[in-house]
Amino acid sequence: RPTVLMVDRLQRELDALDPVLQRALVVAAADRTGSIGVIARALRDLGERPDVLDAVEETDLVSVGGGGLRFRHALIRPLAYGLVAPASRRAAHRALAGALVEPEQATERVRQLVASTAGPDEVVAGLLDLVAAAARGRGSHAATASALAEAARLSPDPRDRGRRLLDAARAHQ
């Protein structure tokens, strides 16, 4: 019961926020890097004002320091993520993908693109093939299989879907 009460209290706190702050929290919740630079670039690309992260920090729902952003409580991230409609969440993921510009961020960029898709997308499926190839090169069979299975899910062409599922099954073996 204490957890339910905490969830209710946090949800009320989030629901009472200005929509601009809610949108910024959704971007922060969709981000997996914790990097202020990435989150700020994504917010800028979405047209949010430059000081929005300062305003979000003033809510005490997040803390900012050392170039990173942390949620005050683990429950805030999933609650914040649900503040907006799915289309808005996909837009946040697209903006985050665009903000991940460093070569070492390529896999995370593809993960954000996957989260931004609403249906089959051969371009993103092809990028997942590259992620799978990199994982295969590292000897990570589970990551290879996972990337290929996700690529299959996004494949518009049934032949590509079948090929990717077969490759994913082989990687699982």
C-alpha positions in Angstrom: 0.0 0.0 0.0 2.8 2.5 0.7 4.1 2.1 -2.9 0.6 2.7 -4.3 0.3 5.9 -2.2 3.7 7.0 -3.5 2.8 6.4 -7.1 -0.5 8.3 -6.6 1.4 11.2 -5.0 4.0 11.3 -7.7 1.4 11.1 -10.5 -0.5 14.0 -9.0 2.7 16.0 -8.8 3.5 15.3 -12.5 -0.1 15.9 -13.6 0.0 19.4 -12.0 3.1 20.5 -13.9 3.0 23.0 -16.8 2.8 21.1 -20.1 6.2 22.5 -21.2 7.8 20.8 -18.1 5.8 17.6 -18.7 7.2 17.4 -22.3 10.7 18.0 -21.1 10.3 15.3 -18.5 9.1 12.9 -21.2 12.2 13.6 -23.2 14.4 13.0 -20.1 12.4 9.8 -19.4 12.9 8.5 -23.0 16.6 9.2 -22.8 18.8 6.3 -21.7 22.1 8.2 -21.6 21.4 10.6 -18.8 23.5 13.2 -20.7 22.3 16.8 -20.3 23.8 17.6 -23.7 21.8 14.9 -25.4 18.6 15.8 -23.6 19.1 19.6 -24.2 19.8 19.1 -27.9 16.6 16.9 -28.3 14.5 19.5 -26.4 15.9 22.3 -28.7 15.1 20.3 -31.8 11.6 19.9 -30.5 11.3 23.7 -30.2 11.4 23.9 -26.4 12.9 27.0 -24.7 16.6 26.8 -23.7 16.0 27.2 -20.0 13.4 24.4 -19.7 15.9 22.0 -18.0 16.5 24.6 -15.3 12.8 24.8 -14.8 12.5 21.0 -14.6 15.3 20.9 -12.0 13.4 23.4 -9.9 10.5 20.9 -9.6 12.9 18.7 -7.6 11.8 15.7 -9.7 15.2 15.5 -11.2 18.7 16.5 -10.3 21.3 17.8 -12.7 25.0 17.7 -12.1 28.2 16.5 -13.6 26.7 16.7 -17.1 24.0 14.2 -16.2 20.4 14.1 -15.2 19.0 11.7 -12.6 15.4 11.2 -11.5 14.7 11.8 -7.8 12.9 8.4 -7.5 12.9 5.4 -9.9 9.1 5.6 -10.2 9.2 9.1 -11.7 10.7 8.0 -15.0 7.9 5.6 -16.1 5.2 7.9 -14.7 6.7 10.9 -16.6 7.0 8.8 -19.8 3.3 8.2 -19.8 2.4 11.9 -19.5 1.9 12.4 -23.2 0.3 10.5 -26.1 2.2 7.8 -28.0 2.8 10.1 -31.0 4.5 12.6 -28.7 6.6 9.9 -27.1 7.7 8.8 -30.6 8.6 12.5 -31.4 10.8 12.6 -28.2 12.6 9.4 -29.3 13.2 10.9 -32.8 14.6 14.0 -31.3 16.8 12.0 -29.0 18.0 9.9 -32.0 18.9 13.2 -33.8 20.8 14.4 -30.7 23.0 11.3 -30.5 25.7 12.5 -32.8 28.9 10.9 -31.6 30.1 7.7 -33.3 30.1 5.7 -30.0 26.4 6.6 -29.7 25.4 4.8 -32.9 23.7 1.9 -31.2 21.8 4.1 -28.9 20.8 6.3 -31.8 19.3 3.2 -33.5 17.5 2.1 -30.3 15.9 5.6 -30.2 14.9 5.3 -33.9 13.3 1.9 -33.1 11.3 3.5 -30.3 10.2 6.3 -32.7 8.7 4.0 -35.2 4.9 3.4 -35.3 5.0 0.5 -37.8 7.2 -1.3 -40.3 10.3 0.7 -41.4 12.9 -0.8 -43.6 15.5 2.0 -43.0 15.4 1.4 -39.3 15.4 -2.4 -39.8 18.5 -2.0 -42.0 20.2 0.0 -39.2 19.3 -2.9 -36.8 21.1 -5.2 -39.2 24.2 -3.1 -38.7 23.8 -3.2 -34.9 23.4 -7.0 -35.2 26.6 -7.3 -37.3 28.5 -5.2 -34.7 27.2 -7.4 -31.9 28.1 -10.5 -33.9 31.6 -9.1 -34.3 31.9 -8.7 -30.5 30.7 -12.3 -30.0 27.5 -11.2 -28.4 25.0 -13.8 -29.6 22.1 -12.6 -27.5 22.5 -9.0 -28.7 22.8 -10.2 -32.3 19.6 -12.2 -32.0 17.7 -9.4 -30.2 18.7 -6.8 -32.9 17.7 -9.2 -35.7 14.4 -10.1 -34.1 13.6 -6.4 -33.8 14.7 -5.8 -37.4 12.3 -8.6 -38.4 9.4 -7.0 -36.5 10.1 -3.7 -38.4 10.5 -5.4 -41.8 7.8 -4.4 -44.3 8.8 -7.2 -46.7 7.8 -10.7 -45.6 11.0 -12.2 -47.2 13.2 -9.8 -45.3 11.2 -10.5 -42.1 11.7 -14.3 -42.6 15.4 -13.9 -43.3 16.0 -11.8 -40.3 14.0 -14.2 -38.1 16.0 -17.2 -39.3 19.2 -15.3 -38.7 18.0 -14.4 -35.2 17.2 -18.0 -34.5 20.7 -19.0 -35.7 22.2 -16.4 -33.4 20.2 -17.8 -30.4 21.7 -21.2 -31.1 
